[in-house]
Amino acid sequence: MHTTEFTVTGMTCGNCENHVREEVGEVPGVRVLEVSAASGLLRVESEAQLDVAVVIAAVDEAGYEATAV
């Protein structure tokens, strides 16, 4: 299992977390994801190494900005 972490800016509440969860959950290969508006962290687990740019694009689609940690 591969784990990749991101810092997400712009999230302020649980609804924000849900938007990120929905979009990143659509990325092929994502098995588990945890997102926290309080800490601004997104943790993604996948079977194979994910393309970081694809996850960042999914977060962007949700309306937020992400950078790999």
Secondary structure, DSSP 8 states (H G I E B T S, - for coil): -EEEEEEEES--SHHHHHHHHHHHHTSTTEEEEEEETTTTEEEEEESS---HHHHHHHHHHHT-EEEE-
